[in-house]
């Protein structure tokens, strides 16, 4: 397994701090492996193994820890001196009222705390109330394209293109690369999707009409990178005589976000300098989880490419929104350190009309921030100060 340096480099400065380190991310994206990599680095600082306590709450060995009192009792029994202890709690949300135990440990013990969870709402509610300002959070994602190349030790351009075509369809969930057969990989991804839906969403939210919920979720994940319209979705279900309300659809979207299955991106009116309501897009955290359900449907290569660019921008630490430029959509406005970058994404600049549409979207944007068009084309179409990049070249570039 490769070292997740992009994340470790951000967390290292907090290793010995009493600030709580919270790592969230979709199920099976590598949170447990990242914790073990952190533990290995801490051990290199000559920390005694007895002062490192790791608990994975998905392990039946710890099934006896059901609530914050059980956790408190177990940890207090393990701490036998006044030296600093390093506590690692993996999938902490499985412990009832875990926030109370974490708050107590921070307030009364000499500890450095690391916790992970598969739900974005881990940082809301009771936790936010008890520990506001006393934690730092990191969102972990499946492998980036560059990490996949490192994992598979790919260096030649031809091999990179083959790997990219695979990545475009099947994503970067770490364990899927361990399977030797195509069917084994597909079965694994299907199992991950079912676990997210049935365990992380249905069970946690006590959803009663599971069949309807699964149908709505399948529709959402097989139509990524689209401006969301509940009306269009309701009409599609009516064709199959399946009644569904907009309330149910929005609840499903909220569940998909909270489980890190999808991310919502709002539209920003560039001229009006405001967020536009009901103009959101949703992007998959991992494209493979949508592709396994994409049966008998035409693969939306342009949408998938757009999804990859979004995930890469997030991986690089940008805040991302969609742009509205006098009715023309800018696929992404990426902001970091008060600097902007604009992105248009298309699978191919296959004809003059497509070229004019993608480059013309920047008309009337008069600032001097970088403007990009990303595609699979190998020829350089850069023009009028707008930079064209081949998707693989862009994914491989080193950003300072």
N, C-alpha and C positions, 0 to 999 in steps of 0.2 A: 504494500500500500504506500502511496506517495505521501510525502510530508506536505500538509496544507499550509504552506508558508504565507500565503496571502492573508490568512486568518491569524496564524501564530504571531506574525510580526506586529499585529495590532494588539494582541492580548498580553504579550510578554511583559510589558511594563507594569502590568497589574498582578503578576504572579504572587508577589508577597504582600500586596496591598489588602487592607481589610474591606475595600470596596467589593461588593458581591459581583461576580462575573456571571452573566446570564447568556447562555448560548441557545438560540432557538433555530428551528429549521424543520423542513418536511421530514416525515418519517423515513428512515434509512438513507439520509443524505450524508452520514458520516460523523454525527455528533459524538458517538461513543469512541470512535477512532481518534477524533481530535482531542478528546479528554485524555486518552492514553498517551498521545503524543506530548501533551502538556505535562503529564506525570513523568514521562521519560526525561523531559528537559529539566524538571524540578529535581529529579534524582541526580542529575549531573551537577547540581549545586551542593552535593553531599548531604542532602536531606535524608534522614533515617526513614526506612520503609514504614516503621511503626507510626510515623507522624503523617503518613499519607493514607487517607481512608477513602476508598472508592466504593460506591453502591450503585448498581444498575437495578432500578426498580422494576424492570421487565424480567429480571432473573428470579425464578421461583424461590431461590435461596433466601430472598428477602421478603417473601410474601407475608411474613409475620408483622412487617412494618406497615400498618394500615392507616395510621393517622399521625398527627404531629407529636402526640404524647409518646407513641411507640418509637418514633425517630429520635426524639429528645433523650429518651431512656437509653437507647442503643448507643448513641454517640457519647453521652456522658460516661458510660461504662468503658468506652474505648480511650478516653482522654485521661491519662494518668500522671501528667506532669504539666509544668507551666510553659514548656516550649511551644512554638507555633505549630499548629496542625493544619494540614491541607485537606479540605473536605470536598469530595467530588460526588455530586448527586445527579445521576443520569435518569432522565424522564421523571422528574420530581413531581409532576402533576398527578401521578398515580397515588400520592400520599394525601389523604384528606387534611385540609387546612395546613398544608406544609409551610405556608407563609409564617405561621406563628413560631414554628421551630427555627426557621432560618433567621427570623428577627431576634429570637432569644440567643442563638449561637453568636450572632454578630455583636450583640450587646454584652454578653457575659464571658465569652471565650476568646482566647488568643488564636484566631483561625483565619485562614484565607479560604473563601467559599467559591465554589464553581458549581453552577447548576445548569441543566439542559432541559428542554421541553419541546414537544412537537406542536404546541398550540401558541399562536401569536398572542392570545389573551392571557398568557402566562404573566405578562407585564401589566395587567390591568387589575381592577378590583381590589381585593384585600392586599395583594402584594404592593401595588402602587401606593395604597394608603399607609401601610406600615413602613415601607422602605424607600419612599420617595427621596431621590437625591443621593441614595446610598448604594446604587448599583450602576453598572455599565453593561450594555447589551451588545451582542454580536449576532447577526443573522447568517447562518451557514446555508450554503446552497450545494446542489450536486456539482460534480466536476465541471469546470470550464473546459473549453476546447483545448486550451494550452495544457491544462492538467492531464487531459486524456492522452495527448501526445507524449507527455513525460511518462505517464503510466505504461504506455505501450512502446516506449523508446522509438518513436517515429521521427525520422530526420529528413527523408527524401520528400520532395514536393509531390510526386505521384502518390505515395503512401498517404500523405497528408490529405490529399483530395479524396481518397477512398475513405479515410477515417471521418472526414467532414461530412460526406454523404451519409454515412452511418449515423453520425452525431445529429445531423439535421432531422432524422426521423426518430431515432431511439434515445436521444438525450444522454445525460451523464450520470445517472444513478450509479454510485461506485460499485456495488456488488454485481451489477448486470454484466460487467466486464469479466467476471470470473467464470461465466458459463461458456462451455465449449460449443454448444449447439444453439441455433437460432430459436428453436422451440423452447429450450430451457430458459433462455433469456426472456422470451415473451411470457412464459408462465410465471417467471419471477416478477416481472413488472406488473402483471395482472394481480398477483398476490399482494404486492405493495399497494396498488390502487384499492383493492378490496379492503385491505387493512385500514387504510386511511378513511374510506367511506364508512365501513362497519364499526370500527373500533374508535377512531378519532372523532367521528362526526355522529353517526347514528346512536351509538351507545351513550356518548357523552351528553348528547342533546335530547335523548329519549324520543327520537323520531318514531312515529307510529306507522305512517304509510311509507314503508321502506322501498317498495317497488317504484312508486312515483318519484321518490327522492333520487333513487339510482338513475332513473330515466332522465331526470333534469340534470343531474351531474354529468351523465354521459354526453348530453347535448352540449353542455358548457365546455367540457374539456376537448371535444372534437371540433370546436369552432373558436380557436384562440385568435387573438389579435384583431378582433372585430369590435366596432363600436356597438356597445350593448343596447339592444332594443327588446324590452319585455313583450311588446306587442307582436313582433316577428316571432318570438319564441312561442307565445301562446297560440299563434296561428299555425305554427308547425305542429304543435301537439293536437290541435283541433282536427287536423287532417287525419290523425290516427284515433280520433274520438277519445282523446285523453284530456279530461278537464284539469286545468291548472290555473291558479291565480297569480297575479303579479306579486302578491305578498309572499306566496310560496317560493317564487323564483328569487326574490331578493333575499329571503332567508337562506336559500341554498347558496347564493353567492357569498353571503356572510360566512357561512360554514366553510366554503371552499377557501376563503381568505384566511380564516382563523386556523385552519389545518395546514396552511402554507402550500396548498395545492395550486392556488392561483393568486395573482397580485392584481389589484385594481390600480389603474393609472388615470388620473383626471386630465381634462383638457384645459389648457391655459390660453386665453384670448390675448395674443401678443399686443395688439393695438390697445384694447380696453384694459389690459393688465389686470385680469380677473379670471377666476376659475369658472368655467361654464358648467352648469348643472346638467345632469342626465346626458353627459357626453363622455362617459367612461369607457375604457377598454380593459379587457382582462387578458393577462398573459400567464401561460403555464410555467410553473417552477421547473418542470422537466417535461420535455416534449414526448418522451417515451410513454409517459402515463396517459397521453392523449392518443398516441398512435396505436396502442393496443386495442382501443375501442373504435378506431377509424376503419370499420369493416364496410366494404362495398361503397366507400366514399372516395371521391377524387382527392388525392393528397394536395393540400393547399401550400405549395412550396413557398410562395411569397409570404404568406402569413407565418409560416414556420421560421423563415429567415428573419422576419421582423421580430419574432419572439426571441430568437437567439441574440440579436443585437440588444434587445431590452435586457435580457439576463446578463449579458456581458457588461453593460453599462452599470448595472447594480453591483456586479462582482467587482468592478473597478471603483466603486464607492461614490457614484453619482446619485443625485436626486433626479428623478426623471418624470417629466410630464409630456403630454401630447400638445402640440401647438396648433392654434387656429390663426391663420394669416389671411384675414379678409375672406374667409370661406374656404381657403385652401389649407389642407391639413399638412402640418409638419409632423412627421412620424414621432420624433422625439426632440425635446429640449432637455439637455443634460447639464446639470449645474453642480459645481463643486468649487469650494473656496471662492465664492462670489464670481466665478467665471462660467461662461456658458459655451456650449457646443450644440449645433443643430444637426439633426440626422434625418435623411430620407433613405428609405430602404425599399429596394425592388429586386426581384429575383434576377431579372435580366433587363438590360437596356436594349431590348430586341429591335426596336424601331424608332424612328424620329419622333413619333408621337409620345412614346413612353419617355424618351430622353427629355423632350420639352416639358412634359408634365412634372417629372421629378426635379429637374433643375429650375423650372419655372415656379415651383412652390416657394422659392426664396425671393421672388420679386417683391419689392417694397420692404424687405427687411434690411434696413440701412446700417445696422450696427456692424462692428468689425469682428465679432466673434466668429470662430471657425464654422464653416458650413460644409457638411459632407453628404455625398450620395454613396451608399453601400450597395454592392451587387455582386453576383458571381462572375461577372465579366472580367476577362484578363486584360483587355485593352484599357488604357487610361482615357477616360472621357472628361477629365477635369476641364473646367471652362469658367471664365468670368470670375475667377477667385474662388469658385466652389470646387472642393476637392473630391474627386472620385476615388474610391478605394475598393479593391477586391476584398471580399469578405474574409478570406483566409489571411491575407496580408494584414487586414485590420485586426483580426483576432490575435495575431502573433506579435503585433507591434509592442514595443516597450514604452509605456507612458511614464513620464517623470511625475 
